[in-house]
Amino acid sequence: MQIFPFRRADAAVERAETEEEASEREKGYRNTIAAAVWYRKFARGALSTDIRGRKDGSSPILTGRLLKSNLRLPKISPGSHEILAGYGHTGVANCNFEPNSRIGTGSICHETARKPVSILALPSLPCKILRQARMFTMITTDILDQLQHRAAKWAFTTRRVNHADVTGLSTAFADAVAGDLLVGRIAGIGQHKNIQLASGRGSENYIDDLVVMCVGDRYASDQFEGHAIIDADGCDMIAGGGIVGRMVRAHETMNKPTRISPIGLLTNAADEVINIAAYGLPCRAMPRNIDILAVFGTSMNAGKTTAAASLAHGLRRAGYAVAGIKTTGTGAFGDFNAFGDAGVPVTDFVDAGMPTTYRMPLNRITRGFHTLVAHAAEAGAKIMVVEFADGVFQSEVRALLADPDVHNHFAGILFAAGDSAGAVGGVSVLRAMGFEPFALSGLITRAPLAAAEASEALSVPVLARNQLRDPQQIIPLLRPMLGLPSRSGHTVPIAAE
């Protein structure tokens, strides 16, 4: 339903107004328009009305019947309601609806219409809600027009969404869940000075930019922890790939998050909030006759992505059909593009319909893992290099490691660490769970002494990225675990050594 702009109707007031009265009247108009947008998702309808003016200049009479309703409230309760009129006429009315009925009568103020018009019937709003609603200064139709004509910046996490599906906005922010699409304006620039676009490039953030991002949770030990909560008076950009929510905790080196003024959740023709889960790849069962090389690490920024992309590149150079997969983490194009730069096809959890995997149900993440591997196999890949974000103590990663539906498909594990103590601690965790990595890599390879310490303590080879990219060095190490008849359970339990 279209939200019409306000048009002054001074002719309706036939006596002289004081300056204070005029100010209050204009304030009422603004609040009515804002409230109409604010409550668009909750209570909207078309009321066939008959407005008759009075010759003495007093308030016109409004009578009518609610013809069309898409109410999110139980019923239209009797009492005072605010009215937003169509055809360019706007006013405020006290409209009484009879109990259990959609018939209403009342008086309308500051309105010059003398013919039936269509209006929106809204519940009376407390002053606090009206103040919050004033942020909706742009008419809904203008926002939608900008979304359709690429005036908005669509974040990388929204890359699979069909923009033509957007037909409306909802302000049911309290009901937002991870994956819902939110449009808002940048209100203050903090930690994230850039946004990663769906096109795969970065864009500098400017105050008042119109952006479309995914509501989501985030786990980033070096940056922010955030939850998928949208506050109407402002929310946080918690990841540059396009995740918006409420920042919970931050690393002490972080600036305050970039602030977003939410305008609305995007809705489709069925008036449902659009969620990227609807655009995920069709679910598939885990295929047979494929090899999975899993990449884990001690923590965020341990060098997992570089190690994973380098390993995939080395396999491709050796002539193998390989694909890169990021199965957990936060939607961003850095990891995604790293595999692409290595010359291998890539998918991530966003392609499985999740903006991030933090606080996602384990079965959904596992299903996404199976789906991504299956689609890569359908495209011709025989070996998958699968990166798991963060460290082995991160809740979802640790749960996946313990899940037979995940680890039984590993042919081998490459472990990334930043130093020797981290390498020893991380590998100890893997060994306690029954897994043995075939090599160490990551930032530790920048320090020859640290690499030597770890290799001596663990009796595991340490491979720098150039070594992972060299088929002559990596293939002899991988040959014992690749190309076997059975593709399940090839990680070597420590007890079997």
RAWOHU-V594819 format. One record per backbone hydrogen bond with DSSP energy under -0.5 kcal/mol. NH is the residue of the N-H (numbers start at 1). CO is the residue of the C=O. If there is no record, write none. Layout:
NH,CO
NH,CO
This chain:
4,2
12,9
13,10
14,12
22,18
23,19
24,20
25,21
26,22
27,23
28,24
29,25
30,26
31,27
32,28
33,29
34,30
35,31
36,32
37,33
38,34
39,35
40,37
43,39
46,68
47,119
48,46
48,65
49,47
49,117
50,63
52,50
52,61
53,51
54,58
57,54
60,108
61,52
62,106
63,50
64,104
65,48
66,102
67,46
67,65
68,46
70,44
72,42
73,42
77,75
82,122
84,120
85,83
86,118
89,86
90,7
92,109
94,107
95,81
95,93
96,94
96,105
97,95
98,103
101,98
104,64
105,96
106,62
107,94
108,60
109,92
119,47
120,84
122,82
122,120
124,80
130,126
131,127
132,128
133,129
134,130
134,131
135,132
136,133
137,135
142,139
143,139
144,140
145,141
146,142
147,143
148,144
149,145
150,147
151,146
152,146
153,210
154,152
155,153
155,212
156,196
157,241
158,155
159,156
161,158
163,161
165,162
166,163
167,165
167,267
168,267
170,265
173,171
175,172
176,173
179,215
180,177
181,274
182,213
183,264
184,211
185,261
186,209
187,185
187,259
188,259
190,188
191,256
193,191
195,203
196,240
197,195
197,201
198,154
200,197
203,195
205,193
208,186
209,206
211,184
211,209
212,153
213,182
214,242
215,180
216,244
218,226
220,224
223,220
225,249
226,218
227,246
229,227
230,173
231,229
234,231
235,260
236,245
237,258
238,236
238,243
239,243
242,239
243,239
244,214
245,236
246,227
247,245
248,225
249,225
251,223
254,251
258,237
259,188
260,235
261,185
262,260
263,183
264,183
265,170
266,181
267,168
268,272
271,268
274,266
276,179
278,275
279,276
280,277
281,351
291,382
292,409
293,291
293,384
294,292
294,412
295,386
296,294
296,414
298,416
302,299
307,303
308,304
309,305
310,306
311,307
312,308
313,309
314,310
315,311
316,312
317,313
318,314
319,316
320,315
322,320
323,383
324,345
325,385
326,347
327,325
327,387
328,387
331,355
336,332
337,333
338,334
339,335
340,336
341,337
342,338
343,340
344,339
345,322
347,324
349,326
351,348
352,348
352,349
353,350
354,349
357,329
360,357
364,361
365,361
366,362
367,363
368,364
369,365
370,366
371,367
372,368
373,369
374,370
375,371
376,372
377,373
378,374
379,375
380,377
381,376
382,321
383,321
384,291
385,323
386,293
386,384
387,325
387,385
388,295
392,297
394,391
398,394
399,395
400,396
401,397
402,398
403,400
404,402
406,403
407,400
407,403
408,404
409,406
410,407
411,292
412,292
414,294
415,439
416,296
417,441
423,419
424,420
425,421
426,422
427,423
428,424
429,425
430,426
431,427
432,428
433,429
433,430
434,431
435,430
438,413
439,413
440,461
441,415
443,302
444,417
445,442
446,443
447,444
448,446
451,447
452,448
453,449
454,450
455,451
456,452
457,453
458,454
459,455
460,455
463,440
463,461
468,464
469,465
470,467
471,469
473,470
474,470
475,471
477,473
478,474
479,475
480,476
481,478
482,478
482,479
489,408
490,410
491,410
492,436
493,491
496,493
497,494
